[in-house]
Amino acid sequence: MEKLSIVKIGGNIIEDETSLKAFLKLFSNLEGKKILVHGGGKRATLVASKLGIASKMINGRRITDAETLEVITMVYGGLVNKNIVAKLQALNTNAIGLTGADINSIVSDKRPVKEIDFGFVGDVKQVAHESIDKLIQADFTPVFCAITHDGNGQLLNTNADTITSQVAVGMSHLYETSIYYCFELNGVLEDINDKNSVVKHINSKTYSELLEKGIIADGMLPKLENCFDALNNGVSTINMGNTSMLTQENDNFTTITL
């Protein structure tokens, strides 16, 4: 089965022009077929502030009202996405920028109201892997922003980590899929104060042990839960670390397998 790499970049890379340029060069040099997924929350917060729109967050998650959704659509689907696509074209990677609404690629359900009303936030329901594959087979590199749709004309703000894992699960019907979560840390750390204390391999057994020791907690907890969900649904391997893990020279990152 042919291999497919699905790479997600975090907001800190997007916001730093030097880091973004270096990452996109590494991504362009990545061999084989690939997909890029990005968010842009920090830029959305900045643009919203300039427009006099207050950003509302609860437990680190954005409340997406109608005004905020307009900003997110402009920033994620326009400013950030097209900037990335243009930079990839300059590196001879024939990228195509997408939301989940394009080619009906990612359909979501609007998150139901429980204790908190998150507004126009989507939970991924369906990935059109065969449609996405038509782009890949035509030698385009899809670049997804963190927006999906409900199939009834409504765009939805959707977590970029979740989009990454669900696209990888969908594409695993056709490819041996690997996920690369790129962020500023070297990987999952045994000691948050020691950037070199990388846990190089996590499987189901070591995951339980790390949970018991409290090494995996806070924001890393939902990330890892997402990872094991993807692995249990067809994804081959998941890697977490800084952008240098996309090179052959670096092995100081975390690989997650079943």
Secondary structure in CASP SS format (residue, H / E / C, confidence):
PFRMAT SS
TARGET T0000
AUTHOR 0000-0000-0000
METHOD secondary structure of the structure
MODEL  1
M C 1.00
E C 1.00
K E 1.00
L E 1.00
S E 1.00
I E 1.00
V E 1.00
K E 1.00
I E 1.00
G C 1.00
G H 1.00
N H 1.00
I H 1.00
I H 1.00
E H 1.00
D C 1.00
E H 1.00
T H 1.00
S H 1.00
L H 1.00
K H 1.00
A H 1.00
F H 1.00
L H 1.00
K H 1.00
L H 1.00
F H 1.00
S H 1.00
N H 1.00
L C 1.00
E C 1.00
G C 1.00
K E 1.00
K E 1.00
I E 1.00
L E 1.00
V E 1.00
H E 1.00
G C 1.00
G C 1.00
G H 1.00
K H 1.00
R H 1.00
A H 1.00
T H 1.00
L H 1.00
V H 1.00
A H 1.00
S H 1.00
K H 1.00
L C 1.00
G C 1.00
I C 1.00
A C 1.00
S C 1.00
K E 1.00
M E 1.00
I E 1.00
N C 1.00
G C 1.00
R E 1.00
R E 1.00
I E 1.00
T E 1.00
D C 1.00
A H 1.00
E H 1.00
T H 1.00
L H 1.00
E H 1.00
V H 1.00
I H 1.00
T H 1.00
M H 1.00
V H 1.00
Y H 1.00
G H 1.00
G H 1.00
L H 1.00
V H 1.00
N H 1.00
K H 1.00
N H 1.00
I H 1.00
V H 1.00
A H 1.00
K H 1.00
L H 1.00
Q H 1.00
A H 1.00
L C 1.00
N C 1.00
T C 1.00
N C 1.00
A E 1.00
I E 1.00
G E 1.00
L E 1.00
T C 1.00
G C 1.00
A C 1.00
D H 1.00
I H 1.00
N H 1.00
S C 1.00
I E 1.00
V E 1.00
S E 1.00
D E 1.00
K E 1.00
R C 1.00
P C 1.00
V C 1.00
K C 1.00
E C 1.00
I C 1.00
D C 1.00
F C 1.00
G E 1.00
F C 1.00
V E 1.00
G E 1.00
D E 1.00
V E 1.00
K E 1.00
Q E 1.00
V E 1.00
A C 1.00
H H 1.00
E H 1.00
S H 1.00
I H 1.00
D H 1.00
K H 1.00
L H 1.00
I H 1.00
Q H 1.00
A C 1.00
D C 1.00
F C 1.00
T E 1.00
P E 1.00
V E 1.00
F E 1.00
C C 1.00
A C 1.00
I E 1.00
T E 1.00
H E 1.00
D C 1.00
G C 1.00
N C 1.00
G C 1.00
Q C 1.00
L E 1.00
L E 1.00
N E 1.00
T C 1.00
N C 1.00
A H 1.00
D H 1.00
T H 1.00
I H 1.00
T H 1.00
S H 1.00
Q H 1.00
V H 1.00
A H 1.00
V H 1.00
G H 1.00
M H 1.00
S C 1.00
H C 1.00
L C 1.00
Y C 1.00
E E 1.00
T E 1.00
S E 1.00
I E 1.00
Y E 1.00
Y E 1.00
C E 1.00
F C 1.00
E C 1.00
L C 1.00
N C 1.00
G C 1.00
V C 1.00
L E 1.00
E C 1.00
D C 1.00
I C 1.00
N C 1.00
D C 1.00
K C 1.00
N C 1.00
S C 1.00
V E 1.00
V C 1.00
K C 1.00
H E 1.00
I E 1.00
N C 1.00
S H 1.00
K H 1.00
T H 1.00
Y H 1.00
S H 1.00
E H 1.00
L H 1.00
L H 1.00
E H 1.00
K H 1.00
G C 1.00
I C 1.00
I C 1.00
A C 1.00
D C 1.00
G C 1.00
M H 1.00
L H 1.00
P H 1.00
K H 1.00
L H 1.00
E H 1.00
N H 1.00
C H 1.00
F H 1.00
D H 1.00
A H 1.00
L H 1.00
N C 1.00
N C 1.00
G C 1.00
V C 1.00
S C 1.00
T E 1.00
I E 1.00
N E 1.00
M E 1.00
G E 1.00
N C 1.00
T H 1.00
S H 1.00
M H 1.00
L H 1.00
T C 1.00
Q C 1.00
E C 1.00
N C 1.00
D C 1.00
N C 1.00
F C 1.00
T E 1.00
T E 1.00
I E 1.00
T C 1.00
L C 1.00
END
